[in-house]
Amino acid sequence: DLLLQTLPVLGTVFKKTYFDEIEKMCISELCTPDHIVVNYESKSLDAARRITHILIKYQNDILERQMAGLYVDVDMAKLNPAEAEDEDPSHEILEQHCWLDLDDDGYKEPYIVTVHKASKYVLRIVNRFKSVEKKGNKIFRIVPVKYFTDFHFIRSPDGGFYSTGFGALLLPLNSSINSLINMLMDSGTLSTSPGGFYSSRLRLKAGDMRFKMGEFQKADTPSGERL
């Protein structure tokens, strides 16, 4: 329900489906486009060479994963001393679903690389092999596990990956309407607030004269002359 309500506003929404090794259950997580980074030139999510999920983890979240053997055992306070000053620091973690040739055989395999953004320290590398296809004894294809499903509202007219929602379409119109209303209200306020000069021999000093709203300024005028 939340996905369907959010989609028309944002234009692109993702669902991440995975088995949580801490909670010991399958998770279907709603992800907004500001937390999922995909190359804009990608024709589809399946064709994207990298999908990066921006995660916010607290100290307990990282310790639980370290004790479970999911993350390397490293003192997070040493990675980013600035975060150590906070009593309950949050860490920005980048989980990238990518292709790497770690065995130097010339063929890139699908992996998930988890990195602590501030320090660029690698916390985890795990494969995401769904199936390995062979011909004889040689591997000719590895099919990756796909964690993300993308949903689109109005496809981008330039053919880019991210789609458009009513939020982007209506924002300029709303801004224009707000500006016009503010201008009309200011104009009405100025027109109903009297202000100007009152005459007593025209002897004006050179330079700019500043008025407050509703203020009269004294001006000296010659006898018989109208201001």
MOURFEN-V201958 format. One record per residue. N is the residue number from 1. SS is DSSP state (2 for helix, 1 for strand, 0 for the rest). PSI is psi in whole degrees, 0 to 359 (NA if undefined). Layout:
# MOURFEN-V201958
<<N | SS | PSI> <N | SS | PSI>>
This chain:
# MOURFEN-V201958
<<1 | 0 | 316> <2 | 2 | 321> <3 | 2 | 315> <4 | 2 | 329> <5 | 2 | 327> <6 | 2 | 325> <7 | 2 | 312> <8 | 2 | 336> <9 | 2 | 312> <10 | 2 | 331> <11 | 0 | 322> <12 | 1 | 130> <13 | 1 | 148> <14 | 1 | 152> <15 | 1 | 127> <16 | 1 | 122> <17 | 1 | 123> <18 | 1 | 167> <19 | 1 | 120> <20 | 1 | 115> <21 | 0 | 348> <22 | 0 | 312> <23 | 0 | 345> <24 | 0 | 47> <25 | 1 | 160> <26 | 1 | 138> <27 | 1 | 135> <28 | 1 | 105> <29 | 1 | 130> <30 | 1 | 130> <31 | 1 | 127> <32 | 1 | 159> <33 | 0 | 342> <34 | 0 | 352> <35 | 0 | 358> <36 | 1 | 119> <37 | 1 | 119> <38 | 1 | 142> <39 | 0 | 126> <40 | 0 | 336> <41 | 0 | 355> <42 | 0 | 136> <43 | 0 | 334> <44 | 0 | 168> <45 | 0 | 324> <46 | 0 | 329> <47 | 0 | 350> <48 | 0 | 132> <49 | 0 | 338> <50 | 0 | 135> <51 | 1 | 118> <52 | 1 | 125> <53 | 1 | 120> <54 | 1 | 117> <55 | 1 | 147> <56 | 1 | 115> <57 | 1 | 140> <58 | 1 | 172> <59 | 2 | 316> <60 | 2 | 321> <61 | 2 | 317> <62 | 2 | 319> <63 | 2 | 320> <64 | 2 | 318> <65 | 2 | 329> <66 | 2 | 316> <67 | 2 | 333> <68 | 0 | 356> <69 | 0 | 14> <70 | 0 | 324> <71 | 0 | 154> <72 | 0 | 150> <73 | 0 | 100> <74 | 0 | 146> <75 | 0 | 110> <76 | 2 | 332> <77 | 2 | 329> <78 | 2 | 334> <79 | 2 | 324> <80 | 0 | 91> <81 | 2 | 330> <82 | 2 | 323> <83 | 2 | 336> <84 | 2 | 340> <85 | 0 | 339> <86 | 0 | 141> <87 | 0 | 325> <88 | 0 | 75> <89 | 0 | 148> <90 | 1 | 148> <91 | 1 | 136> <92 | 1 | 119> <93 | 1 | 135> <94 | 1 | 119> <95 | 1 | 105> <96 | 1 | 126> <97 | 1 | 109> <98 | 1 | 187> <99 | 1 | 127> <100 | 1 | 147> <101 | 0 | 81> <102 | 0 | 341> <103 | 0 | 5> <104 | 0 | 40> <105 | 0 | 4> <106 | 0 | 353> <107 | 0 | 125> <108 | 0 | 132> <109 | 1 | 156> <110 | 1 | 128> <111 | 1 | 165> <112 | 1 | 120> <113 | 1 | 124> <114 | 1 | 125> <115 | 1 | 138> <116 | 1 | 115> <117 | 0 | 313> <118 | 0 | 318> <119 | 0 | 349> <120 | 0 | 26> <121 | 1 | 131> <122 | 1 | 119> <123 | 1 | 334> <124 | 1 | 142> <125 | 1 | 123> <126 | 1 | 144> <127 | 1 | 158> <128 | 0 | 51> <129 | 1 | 128> <130 | 1 | 315> <131 | 1 | 151> <132 | 1 | 119> <133 | 1 | 133> <134 | 1 | 153> <135 | 1 | 105> <136 | 0 | 236> <137 | 0 | 5> <138 | 1 | 135> <139 | 1 | 125> <140 | 1 | 350> <141 | 1 | 138> <142 | 1 | 122> <143 | 1 | 124> <144 | 1 | 155> <145 | 0 | 133> <146 | 0 | 117> <147 | 0 | 338> <148 | 1 | 143> <149 | 1 | 130> <150 | 1 | 145> <151 | 1 | 136> <152 | 1 | 148> <153 | 0 | 287> <154 | 1 | 115> <155 | 0 | 144> <156 | 0 | 132> <157 | 0 | 339> <158 | 0 | 6> <159 | 0 | 6> <160 | 0 | 169> <161 | 0 | 312> <162 | 0 | 137> <163 | 0 | 175> <164 | 1 | 144> <165 | 0 | 175> <166 | 2 | 333> <167 | 2 | 315> <168 | 2 | 325> <169 | 2 | 321> <170 | 2 | 344> <171 | 2 | 313> <172 | 2 | 322> <173 | 2 | 317> <174 | 2 | 319> <175 | 2 | 319> <176 | 2 | 316> <177 | 2 | 318> <178 | 2 | 318> <179 | 2 | 317> <180 | 2 | 318> <181 | 2 | 317> <182 | 2 | 320> <183 | 2 | 318> <184 | 2 | 318> <185 | 2 | 319> <186 | 2 | 319> <187 | 2 | 317> <188 | 2 | 321> <189 | 2 | 317> <190 | 2 | 321> <191 | 2 | 337> <192 | 0 | 7> <193 | 0 | 103> <194 | 0 | 151> <195 | 0 | 158> <196 | 1 | 204> <197 | 1 | 150> <198 | 1 | 141> <199 | 1 | 137> <200 | 0 | 78> <201 | 0 | 120> <202 | 0 | 98> <203 | 0 | 77> <204 | 0 | 140> <205 | 0 | 147> <206 | 0 | 153> <207 | 0 | 181> <208 | 0 | 148> <209 | 0 | 130> <210 | 0 | 137> <211 | 0 | 138> <212 | 0 | 160> <213 | 0 | 129> <214 | 0 | 11> <215 | 0 | 144> <216 | 1 | 141> <217 | 1 | 141> <218 | 1 | 135> <219 | 1 | 131> <220 | 0 | 130> <221 | 0 | 149> <222 | 0 | 156> <223 | 0 | 131> <224 | 0 | 352> <225 | 0 | 144> <226 | 0 | 143> <227 | 0 | NA>>
